[in-house]
Amino acid sequence: MLRIFVDSSVLFAAIYSSTGHSADLLQMGVSGKITIVISDDVIEETRRNLEISKPEKLTDLNKALSVAGFEIIAVPRNEVLAAAQHVAAKDAHIIAAAKVAKADMLVSFDKKHILGRPELAEYIGAAILSPKEALERIQGYGKL
């Protein structure tokens, strides 16, 4: 089964709106078609951003965390420090988590620091895609 690591921008978008590519990815995870992997840092970052912009959606986040069947991983500090050699420090936890997770894809909306960086894809050993690109790639596998 494909392992898809989603960062907080994707988790936020999926919680914020039940439509769109991010929500579609999470729904695929809920239905068991793919494994959605996140880290504690992704949960906390998403929670902080929802508290600021849409606190009423925190209930939806908590519900998703309890029923969606996410695989939640811990990321050792040394992995984050190693990843910081390849990406901005604020994003090192995402790159490290995707690598530790042995994800098939890292899915993000971060065009400035993560998307379009082939050297990061090589470092983590996985494609780095937007939610739309990830869905297209998943559907192209013909497994779903």
N, C-alpha and C positions, 0 to 999 in steps of 0.2 A: 504494500500500500504506500502511496506517495506521502511523504512527510513534508508538510508545508509550515515553515516558521513565519508567523505574521508579527510585524512590529506594532507598536502602539497606535500608529496612524491608521493602520488597517483595522485593528480591533475597535478603535474609537469610531471610525466610520461605520462599521457594522452595527455597533450599538446605537449610534446616533440615528441611523436610518435603516429600516428593514428592507430597503430596496438598494440596488446597486451591486457592483462587483464584489465589494468587501462582504456584504451580507450574503451574497451567493456562495462565496468561499466558505464562510462559517456554516452555512446550511449544508454544504457538501460534507463538512466535518461532522455535523450533527447526524447526518444520515449514514455515516460510516464509509463514505466513498473515498475520503482522504483523511489523514491524521493531521489535525491542526496542533502545532506546537507553539507554546508561548513560554515566557519566563516570568518569574516574580517581578522583575523590573518592568516588563511590559504591562503587567496588571497594575502596578503602582502608578506608572506614568499615565496610563489610560484613566485610572481613577482620579488622579490629580486634574487632568484636563477636563474630565466630565464635571468635577466639582466646580471648576471655574466657569465653564460655558453652558452646561446643561445638567445641573444637579439632579433633576428629576429622572435622568437616565441612569443614575447609579443603581437603582433597583433592577433595571434591565441588565446591567453588567453583572450584578450579583447572581441574577437568575441564570444568565448565560454560563457563568463560571460553575454553577452547580449542576447544570443539565447538559451542557454542550459536549462533554467528554474531551475537553482539551487535555493534551499532555503538557504538564507544567514542569519545566526543568530548572534545576539550580545551575548556576554558572560560577565556577571557581574564579576567585579574584585574579589568579595568575593568567587565566584565559582572557579576562577583560584587559589586563595590562598589556598582554601580547597583541590583542586586537587594536589597542590604542596606537600601535606603531603603524597602523594601516589606514586609520580613519580618525575623524575628529573625536576627541575624548568623550563628548556627550553621546556619541553613537557607538562607542566601543562595546558597550554591553549587548547591543543588538547583533553586531557582527560576531562577537564571541559566542553568544547564545545559538545563533544559526549554525556555527561551526560545531559546537559541542553537541547540538541536537542531531548532527549528521542529516540535516534537512536536504531534501531534493531541490527545494526552492526557498528563497527568502523573499517575502512579499512586503512591499513598502510603497508609500507615496513620496518618500524623501528624495526628490530630484537633485537637491543640492549636495547631499553627502553620500547617498547610498546607490540610487539608481544610476545606470550608465557608467559604472566603475568596474570594468572587467577584471582589474587587479583584485578587487574585493571578492568577486565571484570565484576567482582562482584560489584566493586565500581560504575561503570557506568551503570550497569544493561543491558549489551549488549555483544554479542560476539565480540572479537577482532581478525580480520582475515587479511591475505594477500589478494591482489586482486584475485588471483587464487582461494583461498579457499572461498572467498565471492561469486564468480561466481558459484562455485560448490554448495554452500549452497543455493543460490537463485534458481538455476535450480532444486534443490532438493525439493523446496517448491511446485513445480508443478503449480505455478501461472502464469508462463510466457510462 
